Amino acid sequence: MPPDHAEPLQAPQRLTDRLAALLMQRIESGELEPDQRLPTEQRLSEQFGVSRTVVREAISQLKSIGLLTSRQGAGVFVAPSHQARALAFDPTVLHSMEAVLQVVEVRRGLEADVAELAARRITPEKARSIMDALTELEACPPVGAPGVEADLRFHRSIARATDNPHYERLLGFLEQYQRDAMKVTRTNESLDSGYMVQVHHEHRAIAEAVCRGDAAAAREAAMRHMANAAHRIEHAPPPVRRALDALLKPATPRTE
């Protein structure tokens, strides 16, 4: 990253995320090497045509996932290659319909494994928790944050029933991406009453198969639910697609 090479960031996405993604790419490609010192905030601000606040926030993002580290009195450096790094996706991961479908695709295999294992390890107490979560989900309005959170809690209750804490932790990590994806899918579903009935049956089929200990049926129900979610997005009519595109529109870039 030569100091005399100006590269203003003019993409419509949120500038903090754009800068974080660009620096991440350079670190992962080796252009910015382990233990290499980053230019100063002022220099990065001038180089990319963004405010120092944007630079600070982008650097903070990369520090939080272990890609950058601060050294007192010396500045910000690329983390050593041996340093453990947190799992992370591109900060711009959900700025397109294709990316939403990719998140759904990741969930498809994961949710199937979780449902199958939960069914194999079900107990009466776990079954009650799952059905309570389902009841809460079914009582929520189709659009809005409460429904999204209830949806996530329902899936989390099944992950908890596996007795494998790593499944719940992995789902917890994915939730930051699932929230946006679910906002899109639930909005899509709410615009068609037939979709809502279908989704209701899909959730109940997963819960009931898990709770009766039918591992094969639980796996199939979870796979079908995620495959149908992708199908509902891919085949949404034009008015619905426009509504979904509006939800994915990046935030207005910050200015100072």
C-alpha positions as CSV (number, residue, x, y, z in Angstrom):
1,M,0.0,0.0,0.0
2,P,2.3,2.8,-1.2
3,P,1.9,6.1,0.7
4,D,1.5,8.1,-2.5
5,H,-1.2,6.0,-4.0
6,A,-4.7,7.5,-3.5
7,E,-7.7,5.2,-3.8
8,P,-10.9,7.1,-2.8
9,L,-13.7,4.8,-1.7
10,Q,-16.8,5.8,-3.7
11,A,-18.9,2.7,-3.6
12,P,-22.4,3.2,-2.2
13,Q,-21.9,0.8,0.7
14,R,-21.3,2.1,4.2
15,L,-17.7,3.5,4.1
16,T,-16.6,1.9,7.4
17,D,-17.5,-1.5,6.1
18,R,-16.0,-0.8,2.7
19,L,-12.7,0.2,4.2
20,A,-12.7,-2.7,6.7
21,A,-13.4,-5.1,3.8
22,L,-10.6,-3.6,1.7
23,L,-8.0,-3.8,4.5
24,M,-9.1,-7.3,5.3
25,Q,-8.6,-8.4,1.7
26,R,-5.1,-6.9,1.7
27,I,-4.2,-8.7,4.9
28,E,-5.6,-12.1,3.7
29,S,-3.8,-11.7,0.3
30,G,-0.5,-11.0,2.1
31,E,-0.2,-7.5,0.6
32,L,-0.2,-6.3,4.2
33,E,2.1,-8.7,6.0
34,P,2.1,-10.0,9.6
35,D,3.7,-7.4,12.0
36,Q,3.6,-4.7,9.3
37,R,2.7,-1.3,10.7
38,L,-0.4,0.5,9.2
39,P,-0.1,4.1,8.0
40,T,-1.4,6.7,10.4
41,E,-5.1,7.5,10.7
42,Q,-4.5,10.8,8.9
43,R,-2.6,9.0,6.1
44,L,-5.3,6.4,5.6
45,S,-8.0,9.1,5.7
46,E,-6.2,11.0,2.9
47,Q,-5.5,7.8,0.9
48,F,-9.1,6.6,0.8
49,G,-10.9,9.9,0.9
50,V,-12.8,9.2,4.1
51,S,-13.0,10.8,7.5
52,R,-10.7,9.8,10.4
53,T,-13.8,8.5,12.2
54,V,-14.4,6.0,9.4
55,V,-10.8,4.9,9.6
56,R,-11.0,4.4,13.4
57,E,-14.2,2.4,13.1
58,A,-12.8,0.2,10.3
59,I,-9.6,-0.5,12.3
60,S,-11.7,-1.2,15.4
61,Q,-13.7,-3.8,13.4
62,L,-10.5,-5.6,12.3
63,K,-9.1,-5.4,15.8
64,S,-12.2,-7.1,17.2
65,I,-11.7,-10.1,14.9
66,G,-7.9,-10.4,15.6
67,L,-6.6,-9.1,12.2
68,L,-5.0,-5.9,13.7
69,T,-3.4,-5.2,17.0
70,S,-2.3,-2.0,18.7
71,R,1.2,-1.6,20.3
72,Q,1.4,1.2,22.8
73,G,3.3,4.1,21.5
74,A,4.1,2.4,18.2
75,G,0.7,2.3,16.3
76,V,-1.5,-0.3,14.7
77,F,0.0,-3.4,13.2
78,V,-1.2,-6.5,11.3
79,A,-1.5,-9.3,13.8
80,P,1.2,-12.0,13.8
81,S,0.4,-15.0,11.7
82,H,0.4,-17.3,14.7
83,Q,-2.2,-15.2,16.5
84,A,-5.6,-16.9,16.7
85,R,-8.3,-15.0,14.8
86,A,-12.0,-14.9,15.3
87,L,-14.3,-16.4,12.7
88,A,-15.6,-13.5,10.6
89,F,-17.4,-12.9,7.3
90,D,-16.9,-10.0,4.9
91,P,-18.6,-6.9,6.6
92,T,-20.6,-6.3,3.3
93,V,-21.9,-9.9,3.3
94,L,-25.6,-9.0,3.1
95,H,-25.7,-6.2,0.6
96,S,-27.1,-8.4,-2.2
97,M,-29.8,-10.9,-2.8
98,E,-27.2,-13.5,-3.8
99,A,-25.4,-13.0,-0.4
100,V,-28.7,-13.6,1.5
101,L,-29.2,-16.8,-0.4
102,Q,-25.7,-17.9,0.4
103,V,-26.4,-17.4,4.2
104,V,-29.6,-19.5,3.8
105,E,-27.4,-22.1,2.0
106,V,-25.0,-22.2,4.9
107,R,-27.8,-22.6,7.3
108,R,-29.4,-25.5,5.4
109,G,-26.8,-28.1,6.2
110,L,-26.2,-26.8,9.7
111,E,-29.9,-26.7,10.7
112,A,-30.3,-30.3,9.3
113,D,-27.4,-31.6,11.4
114,V,-28.7,-29.8,14.5
115,A,-32.3,-31.0,14.1
116,E,-31.2,-34.6,13.6
117,L,-28.9,-34.6,16.6
118,A,-31.4,-32.9,18.8
119,A,-34.0,-35.6,17.9
120,R,-31.5,-38.3,18.9
121,R,-30.9,-36.6,22.3
122,I,-34.4,-35.3,23.1
123,T,-35.8,-35.4,26.6
124,P,-39.2,-34.3,28.0
125,E,-37.6,-31.1,29.4
126,K,-35.9,-30.2,26.1
127,A,-39.2,-30.9,24.2
128,R,-41.0,-28.5,26.4
129,S,-38.5,-25.8,25.8
130,I,-38.7,-26.3,22.0
131,M,-42.5,-26.2,22.0
132,D,-42.5,-23.1,24.2
133,A,-40.2,-21.4,21.7
134,L,-42.5,-22.5,18.9
135,T,-45.6,-21.1,20.7
136,E,-43.8,-17.8,21.2
137,L,-42.8,-17.7,17.5
138,E,-46.3,-18.5,16.2
139,A,-47.7,-15.7,18.4
140,C,-45.4,-13.0,16.9
141,P,-46.5,-10.7,14.0
142,P,-44.8,-11.7,10.7
143,V,-42.9,-8.5,10.3
144,G,-40.7,-6.8,12.8
145,A,-37.8,-7.4,15.2
146,P,-39.9,-9.5,17.7
147,G,-40.6,-12.1,15.1
148,V,-37.0,-12.3,14.0
149,E,-35.8,-12.7,17.6
150,A,-38.4,-15.4,18.3
151,D,-37.4,-17.2,15.1
152,L,-33.8,-17.2,16.2
153,R,-34.7,-18.4,19.7
154,F,-36.7,-21.3,18.2
155,H,-33.7,-22.5,16.2
156,R,-31.5,-21.9,19.2
157,S,-33.7,-24.0,21.4
158,I,-33.2,-26.9,19.0
159,A,-29.4,-26.4,19.0
160,R,-29.4,-26.4,22.8
161,A,-31.1,-29.8,22.7
162,T,-28.1,-31.3,21.0
163,D,-26.0,-31.1,24.2
164,N,-23.2,-29.8,22.0
165,P,-22.4,-26.2,23.0
166,H,-20.5,-25.6,19.8
167,Y,-23.7,-25.8,17.7
168,E,-25.3,-23.1,19.8
169,R,-22.1,-21.0,19.7
170,L,-21.9,-21.3,15.9
171,L,-25.6,-20.3,15.5
172,G,-24.9,-17.4,17.9
173,F,-22.1,-16.2,15.7
174,L,-24.3,-16.6,12.6
175,E,-27.1,-14.6,14.2
176,Q,-25.5,-11.3,13.3
177,Y,-26.0,-12.3,9.6
178,Q,-29.2,-14.3,10.2
179,R,-31.0,-11.3,11.6
180,D,-30.7,-9.4,8.3
181,A,-31.4,-12.6,6.3
182,M,-34.5,-13.4,8.4
183,K,-35.7,-9.8,8.1
184,V,-35.7,-10.3,4.3
185,T,-37.2,-13.8,4.3
186,R,-39.9,-13.0,6.9
187,T,-40.9,-9.8,5.0
188,N,-41.1,-11.8,1.8
189,E,-43.3,-14.4,3.5
190,S,-45.6,-11.8,5.2
191,L,-46.5,-10.4,1.8
192,D,-48.2,-13.6,0.8
193,S,-50.6,-15.3,3.2
194,G,-49.9,-18.7,1.5
195,Y,-46.2,-18.3,2.4
196,M,-47.1,-17.7,6.1
197,V,-49.2,-20.8,6.3
198,Q,-46.3,-22.8,4.7
199,V,-43.7,-21.4,7.0
200,H,-45.9,-22.1,10.0
201,H,-46.2,-25.8,9.0
202,E,-42.5,-26.0,8.3
203,H,-41.5,-24.8,11.8
204,R,-44.1,-27.1,13.4
205,A,-42.9,-30.1,11.4
206,I,-39.3,-29.5,12.6
207,A,-40.4,-29.1,16.3
208,E,-42.7,-32.1,16.3
209,A,-40.1,-34.4,14.6
210,V,-37.4,-33.4,17.0
211,C,-39.7,-33.7,20.1
212,R,-40.9,-37.2,19.1
213,G,-37.2,-38.3,18.6
214,D,-37.6,-39.0,14.8
215,A,-34.1,-38.1,13.7
216,A,-34.6,-38.7,10.0
217,A,-37.8,-36.7,9.9
218,A,-36.3,-33.9,11.8
219,R,-33.4,-33.7,9.4
220,E,-35.7,-33.8,6.4
221,A,-38.0,-31.1,7.9
222,A,-35.1,-28.7,8.6
223,M,-33.6,-29.2,5.1
224,R,-37.0,-28.7,3.5
225,H,-37.6,-25.5,5.5
226,M,-34.3,-23.9,4.4
227,A,-34.7,-25.1,0.8
228,N,-38.1,-23.6,0.7
229,A,-36.9,-20.3,2.2
230,A,-34.4,-20.0,-0.6
231,H,-37.1,-20.9,-3.2
232,R,-39.4,-18.2,-1.8
233,I,-36.8,-15.6,-2.2
234,E,-35.6,-16.7,-5.7
235,H,-39.1,-16.9,-7.0
236,A,-40.6,-13.8,-5.3
237,P,-42.8,-11.7,-7.7
238,P,-41.4,-8.3,-8.8
239,P,-43.2,-6.2,-6.1
240,V,-41.7,-8.4,-3.4
241,R,-38.3,-8.3,-5.0
242,R,-38.4,-4.5,-4.9
243,A,-39.3,-4.6,-1.2
244,L,-36.5,-7.0,-0.5
245,D,-34.0,-4.9,-2.5
246,A,-35.0,-1.9,-0.4
247,L,-34.2,-3.8,2.8
248,L,-30.8,-4.6,1.5
249,K,-29.9,-1.1,0.4
250,P,-26.7,-0.1,2.2
251,A,-26.8,2.7,4.7
252,T,-25.9,6.2,3.6
253,P,-22.1,6.7,4.0
254,R,-21.2,8.7,7.1
255,T,-19.7,12.2,6.7
256,E,-18.1,14.6,9.0
